[in-house]
Amino acid sequence: MITVHHLNNSRSQRVLWLLEELELPYEIQRYKRNPETMLAPASLRAVHPLGKSPVITDGDRVVAESGAIIEYLVERHGHGRLIPPAGTDDHLKYRYWLHFAEGSAMPPLLLKLVFDKIERTPMPFFVKPVAQRISHSVKSRFIVPQLAAQMEYMESTLARSPWFAGETFSAADIQMSFPLEAAAARGGLDVRYPALRTFLETVHARPAYARALARGGPYEIVGGD
Ligand SMILES: N[C@@H](CCC(=O)N[C@@H](CS)C(=O)NCC(=O)O)C(=O)O
Protein backbone atom coordinates (compact mmCIF):
# COMPACT_ATOMS: atom_id res chain seq x y z
CA MET A 1 0.00 0.00 0.00
CA ILE A 2 1.21 3.51 -0.77
CA THR A 3 1.30 5.86 2.22
CA VAL A 4 1.61 9.60 1.74
CA HIS A 5 3.27 11.32 4.70
CA HIS A 6 1.22 14.47 4.37
CA LEU A 7 2.16 17.81 5.89
CA ASN A 8 -0.68 20.33 5.96
CA ASN A 9 -0.42 23.19 3.42
CA SER A 10 2.49 21.69 1.58
CA ARG A 11 3.79 20.12 -1.59
CA SER A 12 2.37 16.75 -0.56
CA GLN A 13 -1.02 18.02 -1.79
CA ARG A 14 0.44 17.54 -5.27
CA VAL A 15 1.13 13.86 -4.55
CA LEU A 16 -2.43 13.29 -3.31
CA TRP A 17 -3.68 14.90 -6.51
CA LEU A 18 -1.48 12.65 -8.69
CA LEU A 19 -2.71 9.55 -6.85
CA GLU A 20 -6.30 10.67 -7.39
CA GLU A 21 -5.64 11.27 -11.11
CA LEU A 22 -4.16 7.75 -11.36
CA GLU A 23 -7.03 6.36 -9.25
CA LEU A 24 -4.59 4.44 -7.04
CA PRO A 25 -5.41 3.30 -3.51
CA TYR A 26 -3.39 5.07 -0.80
CA GLU A 27 -3.33 5.95 2.87
CA ILE A 28 -2.52 9.29 4.47
CA GLN A 29 -0.30 9.72 7.52
CA ARG A 30 -0.78 13.29 8.74
CA TYR A 31 1.80 15.73 10.13
CA LYS A 32 1.14 19.29 11.28
CA ARG A 33 3.38 22.30 10.74
CA ASN A 34 4.45 24.26 13.78
CA PRO A 35 2.18 27.34 13.43
CA GLU A 36 5.01 29.70 14.44
CA THR A 37 8.01 28.31 12.58
CA MET A 38 5.98 26.58 9.85
CA LEU A 39 8.43 23.67 10.16
CA ALA A 40 7.41 20.03 9.98
CA PRO A 41 7.33 18.03 13.24
CA ALA A 42 10.41 15.98 14.16
CA SER A 43 8.36 12.78 13.71
CA LEU A 44 8.69 13.19 9.94
CA ARG A 45 12.43 12.58 10.30
CA ALA A 46 11.63 9.03 11.37
CA VAL A 47 10.37 8.45 7.82
CA HIS A 48 13.16 10.26 5.96
CA PRO A 49 16.27 11.88 7.49
CA LEU A 50 15.48 15.37 6.16
CA GLY A 51 11.97 15.36 7.56
CA LYS A 52 10.54 17.27 4.58
CA SER A 53 7.23 16.75 2.89
CA PRO A 54 6.31 15.06 0.64
CA VAL A 55 7.62 11.63 1.33
CA ILE A 56 5.87 8.38 0.46
CA THR A 57 6.34 4.81 1.48
CA ASP A 58 5.39 1.98 -0.84
CA GLY A 59 5.91 -1.28 1.00
CA ASP A 60 9.53 -1.12 2.19
CA ARG A 61 10.44 1.70 -0.20
CA VAL A 62 10.77 5.27 0.97
CA VAL A 63 10.69 7.91 -1.77
CA ALA A 64 11.27 11.61 -1.04
CA GLU A 65 11.51 14.78 -3.19
CA SER A 66 8.31 15.59 -5.08
CA GLY A 67 9.80 15.26 -8.59
CA ALA A 68 11.26 11.85 -7.74
CA ILE A 69 7.96 10.76 -6.14
CA ILE A 70 6.00 11.81 -9.21
CA GLU A 71 8.42 10.02 -11.54
CA TYR A 72 8.29 6.91 -9.33
CA LEU A 73 4.50 6.77 -9.12
CA VAL A 74 3.98 7.42 -12.83
CA GLU A 75 6.61 4.86 -13.89
CA ARG A 76 5.82 2.17 -11.30
CA HIS A 77 2.04 2.46 -11.06
CA GLY A 78 0.91 4.70 -13.93
CA HIS A 79 0.61 2.12 -16.74
CA GLY A 80 1.56 4.76 -19.29
CA ARG A 81 -0.86 7.39 -18.00
CA LEU A 82 0.07 11.08 -17.44
CA ILE A 83 3.40 10.73 -19.28
CA PRO A 84 4.03 11.40 -22.99
CA PRO A 85 5.45 8.42 -24.92
CA ALA A 86 9.21 7.90 -24.53
CA GLY A 87 11.33 9.29 -27.34
CA THR A 88 8.87 12.07 -28.28
CA ASP A 89 9.49 15.81 -28.06
CA ASP A 90 6.61 16.00 -25.57
CA HIS A 91 8.44 13.53 -23.33
CA LEU A 92 11.46 15.83 -23.32
CA LYS A 93 9.20 18.77 -22.42
CA TYR A 94 7.62 16.64 -19.68
CA ARG A 95 11.03 15.93 -18.15
CA TYR A 96 12.11 19.57 -18.47
CA TRP A 97 9.08 20.98 -16.60
CA LEU A 98 9.15 18.19 -14.02
CA HIS A 99 12.65 19.39 -13.07
CA PHE A 100 12.06 23.10 -13.69
CA ALA A 101 9.38 23.32 -10.99
CA GLU A 102 11.71 22.66 -8.05
CA GLY A 103 15.08 23.33 -9.71
CA SER A 104 14.33 26.77 -11.22
CA ALA A 105 10.87 28.08 -10.35
CA MET A 106 10.89 27.54 -6.58
CA PRO A 107 14.28 29.09 -5.58
CA PRO A 108 13.39 32.73 -6.39
CA LEU A 109 9.91 32.27 -4.90
CA LEU A 110 11.53 30.98 -1.71
CA LEU A 111 14.00 33.88 -1.68
CA LYS A 112 11.10 36.30 -2.04
CA LEU A 113 9.36 34.67 0.92
CA VAL A 114 12.53 34.92 3.03
CA PHE A 115 13.27 38.57 2.19
CA ASP A 116 9.61 39.60 2.64
CA LYS A 117 9.80 37.98 6.11
CA ILE A 118 13.04 39.80 6.94
CA GLU A 119 11.34 43.12 6.14
CA ARG A 120 8.47 42.31 8.51
CA THR A 121 10.67 40.98 11.33
CA PRO A 122 10.77 43.23 14.42
CA MET A 123 14.30 44.57 15.00
CA PRO A 124 16.02 47.51 16.75
CA PHE A 125 15.18 50.84 15.06
CA PHE A 126 18.80 51.53 14.11
CA VAL A 127 19.16 48.16 12.32
CA LYS A 128 15.88 48.30 10.42
CA PRO A 129 16.90 50.81 7.69
CA VAL A 130 20.04 48.80 6.91
CA ALA A 131 18.13 45.52 6.76
CA GLN A 132 15.43 47.16 4.58
CA ARG A 133 18.06 48.58 2.20
CA ILE A 134 19.81 45.22 1.78
CA SER A 135 16.49 43.42 1.28
CA HIS A 136 15.20 45.94 -1.31
CA SER A 137 18.50 45.76 -3.17
CA VAL A 138 18.54 41.93 -3.35
CA LYS A 139 14.90 41.93 -4.42
CA SER A 140 15.22 44.58 -7.12
CA ARG A 141 18.55 43.38 -8.53
CA PHE A 142 18.04 39.64 -8.41
CA ILE A 143 14.75 38.20 -7.21
CA VAL A 144 12.25 40.37 -9.11
CA PRO A 145 14.04 40.13 -12.52
CA GLN A 146 14.52 36.35 -12.11
CA LEU A 147 10.87 35.87 -11.24
CA ALA A 148 9.71 38.09 -14.11
CA ALA A 149 11.84 36.20 -16.66
CA GLN A 150 10.54 32.85 -15.46
CA MET A 151 6.92 33.96 -15.34
CA GLU A 152 7.14 35.34 -18.90
CA TYR A 153 8.72 32.09 -20.08
CA MET A 154 6.01 29.96 -18.45
CA GLU A 155 3.32 32.29 -19.81
CA SER A 156 4.69 32.04 -23.36
CA THR A 157 4.81 28.24 -23.06
CA LEU A 158 1.16 28.01 -22.05
CA ALA A 159 0.16 30.59 -24.64
CA ARG A 160 1.35 28.05 -27.28
CA SER A 161 -0.12 24.84 -25.83
CA PRO A 162 -2.69 24.14 -23.13
CA TRP A 163 -0.32 22.01 -21.02
CA PHE A 164 3.36 22.20 -20.16
CA ALA A 165 4.22 19.03 -22.12
CA GLY A 166 2.04 19.88 -25.13
CA GLU A 167 -1.56 19.09 -26.00
CA THR A 168 -2.18 16.53 -23.25
CA PHE A 169 -2.38 16.91 -19.46
CA SER A 170 0.55 15.15 -17.77
CA ALA A 171 2.17 14.73 -14.36
CA ALA A 172 4.46 17.66 -15.27
CA ASP A 173 1.38 19.90 -14.94
CA ILE A 174 0.81 18.54 -11.44
CA GLN A 175 4.43 19.28 -10.54
CA MET A 176 4.21 22.80 -12.04
CA SER A 177 1.04 23.64 -10.13
CA PHE A 178 2.90 24.30 -6.87
CA PRO A 179 5.20 27.13 -8.04
CA LEU A 180 2.21 28.73 -9.78
CA GLU A 181 0.07 28.43 -6.67
CA ALA A 182 2.97 29.86 -4.63
CA ALA A 183 3.33 32.73 -7.12
CA ALA A 184 -0.41 33.40 -6.91
CA ALA A 185 -0.30 33.32 -3.09
CA ARG A 186 2.63 35.77 -3.06
CA GLY A 187 0.89 38.24 -5.35
CA GLY A 188 2.87 37.44 -8.49
CA LEU A 189 0.19 36.04 -10.78
CA ASP A 190 -1.35 39.26 -12.04
CA VAL A 191 -3.08 40.24 -15.29
CA ARG A 192 0.19 40.02 -17.23
CA TYR A 193 -0.12 36.24 -17.05
CA PRO A 194 -3.56 35.23 -18.42
CA ALA A 195 -2.42 31.79 -19.63
CA LEU A 196 -0.96 30.91 -16.23
CA ARG A 197 -4.12 32.08 -14.49
CA THR A 198 -6.26 29.99 -16.86
CA PHE A 199 -4.00 27.01 -16.20
CA LEU A 200 -4.58 27.26 -12.45
CA GLU A 201 -8.34 27.70 -12.87
CA THR A 202 -8.46 24.69 -15.20
CA VAL A 203 -6.50 22.38 -12.89
CA HIS A 204 -8.47 23.50 -9.84
CA ALA A 205 -11.65 22.42 -11.67
CA ARG A 206 -10.40 18.86 -12.24
CA PRO A 207 -12.42 16.31 -10.22
CA ALA A 208 -9.21 14.56 -9.05
CA TYR A 209 -7.89 17.90 -7.68
CA ALA A 210 -11.10 18.33 -5.70
CA ARG A 211 -10.94 14.74 -4.40
CA ALA A 212 -7.32 15.29 -3.27
CA LEU A 213 -8.38 18.44 -1.42
CA ALA A 214 -11.23 16.61 0.24
CA ARG A 215 -8.86 13.88 1.47
CA GLY A 216 -5.87 16.12 2.28
CA GLY A 217 -7.78 18.79 4.16
CA PRO A 218 -7.63 22.57 3.92
CA TYR A 219 -4.86 23.76 1.59
CA GLU A 220 -3.56 27.29 1.58
CA ILE A 221 -0.02 28.28 0.65
CA VAL A 222 0.86 31.07 3.04
CA GLY A 223 4.05 31.69 4.98
CA GLY A 224 5.86 28.38 4.73
CA ASP A 225 8.01 26.63 2.16
N1 LIG B 1 12.27 20.19 -3.15
C1 LIG B 1 11.59 19.48 -2.08
C2 LIG B 1 11.12 20.51 -1.07
C3 LIG B 1 10.57 19.88 0.18
C4 LIG B 1 10.09 20.95 1.17
O1 LIG B 1 10.77 21.97 1.40
N2 LIG B 1 8.90 20.73 1.72
C5 LIG B 1 8.33 21.67 2.66
C6 LIG B 1 6.82 21.65 2.54
S1 LIG B 1 6.17 22.28 1.06
C7 LIG B 1 8.60 21.25 4.09
O2 LIG B 1 8.70 20.06 4.38
N3 LIG B 1 8.64 22.25 4.97
C8 LIG B 1 8.71 22.03 6.39
C9 LIG B 1 10.12 21.98 6.91
O3 LIG B 1 11.06 22.34 6.20
O4 LIG B 1 10.29 21.62 8.08
C10 LIG B 1 10.42 18.69 -2.70
O5 LIG B 1 9.93 19.12 -3.73
O6 LIG B 1 10.03 17.65 -2.17
The ligand as an SDF file (V2000), in Angstrom:
LIG
                    3D

 20 19  0  0  0  0  0  0  0  0999 V2000
   12.2730   20.1870   -3.1490 N   0  0  0  0  0  0  0  0  0  0  0  0
   11.5870   19.4840   -2.0810 C   0  0  0  0  0  0  0  0  0  0  0  0
   11.1220   20.5110   -1.0690 C   0  0  0  0  0  0  0  0  0  0  0  0
   10.5740   19.8830    0.1780 C   0  0  0  0  0  0  0  0  0  0  0  0
   10.0910   20.9470    1.1670 C   0  0  0  0  0  0  0  0  0  0  0  0
   10.7680   21.9670    1.4020 O   0  0  0  0  0  0  0  0  0  0  0  0
    8.9010   20.7270    1.7160 N   0  0  0  0  0  0  0  0  0  0  0  0
    8.3320   21.6700    2.6610 C   0  0  0  0  0  0  0  0  0  0  0  0
    6.8180   21.6500    2.5430 C   0  0  0  0  0  0  0  0  0  0  0  0
    6.1750   22.2800    1.0590 S   0  0  0  0  0  0  0  0  0  0  0  0
    8.5970   21.2470    4.0880 C   0  0  0  0  0  0  0  0  0  0  0  0
    8.7000   20.0580    4.3780 O   0  0  0  0  0  0  0  0  0  0  0  0
    8.6370   22.2530    4.9730 N   0  0  0  0  0  0  0  0  0  0  0  0
    8.7140   22.0350    6.3910 C   0  0  0  0  0  0  0  0  0  0  0  0
   10.1240   21.9830    6.9110 C   0  0  0  0  0  0  0  0  0  0  0  0
   11.0590   22.3400    6.1960 O   0  0  0  0  0  0  0  0  0  0  0  0
   10.2860   21.6180    8.0840 O   0  0  0  0  0  0  0  0  0  0  0  0
   10.4220   18.6950   -2.6960 C   0  0  0  0  0  0  0  0  0  0  0  0
    9.9330   19.1170   -3.7330 O   0  0  0  0  0  0  0  0  0  0  0  0
   10.0280   17.6520   -2.1710 O   0  0  0  0  0  0  0  0  0  0  0  0
  1  2  1  0
  2  3  1  0
  2 18  1  0
  3  4  1  0
  4  5  1  0
  5  6  2  0
  5  7  1  0
  7  8  1  0
  8  9  1  0
  8 11  1  0
  9 10  1  0
 11 12  2  0
 11 13  1  0
 13 14  1  0
 14 15  1  0
 15 16  2  0
 15 17  1  0
 18 19  2  0
 18 20  1  0
M  END
$$$$
